[in-house]
């Protein structure tokens, strides 16, 4: 019995295009500020004119945005990409195949990122509280009044924490809140677009 034939090699331009899609996703959905247009063009399409590359990046970014915002399943993706190949000024069949493969591999992660970005609230990282008695006050009737001090740390994964310390004097007093923000300082200076394509 003859051995099965090996799969055909990918088209010549599929690797740069796959890395371009990864770079677009990193910048748009994963918050990687190191991904710039100059970096992508220099590493992936160094021979392309800036205007030519800018048009390609905008087209691929728009397609990826449409696919991601609709969270397309495989049937929807196939219909969408087929329509794009038939449009004047659309994409080629090879480009459609690269986009389809990229979305199959990254759909879950991009969808989770979009959900995280759409949340208006942060995640409660930690909470501490205690009850004190006031020993000094301008008003004598507030001495020995219970004071609840609550410290909450709110933040998102990979970001700085927002510290809230509300002080509740009693039920008839308003809540006084003070907060401060500690930003994240993580930054990768030695970034390569090709590293985006390495399997995790």
Secondary structure, DSSP 4 states (H G I P E B T S, - for coil): -PPPPPPPPPPTTHHHHHHHHHHHHHHHHS--TT--HHHHHHHH-TTS-HHHHHHHHHHHHHHHHHHHHHT--HHHHHHHHHHHHHSTT---HHHHHHHHHHHHHHHHHHHHHHHHHH-SS-EEEEEEEEEEE----SSGGGTT-EEEEEEEEEE-TTS-EEEEEEEE--TTS--B--EEEE------SS--GGGGGS--
